[in-house]
Amino acid sequence: MKKLTALFAAAALATTAGLAQARDLGPDEALKLRDAGTIQSFEKLNAAAIAKHPGGTINETELEEEYGRHIYQVELRDAQGVQWDLELDATNGQILKDHQDD
């Protein structure tokens, strides 16, 4: 019984730790970070995503804090109609992930 209780406790801690690793940032907090120069402007970040997929149209964006980094997530549709998910480092615009959405 002690092993089972310990197992459930460990699972609960792991789940809680996973939830604490990524945090969505609301518009007010995102604007404060931009205004403070902590992250790049959203126009620059969007332009970096579109440069990766010229002619693309941005459908959705989101700013998160993951493991102490500010990550800008972009969903876009390219000129051929293919949906892409990109993640950029919001501090410098570097593309971290770029994969086709299924």
Secondary structure, 3 states (H helix, E strand, C coil): CHHHHHHHHHHHHHHHHHHHHEEECCHHHHHHHHHCCCCCCHHHHHHHHHHHCCCCEEEEEEEEEECCEEEEEEEEECCCCCEEEEEEECCCCCEEEEEECC
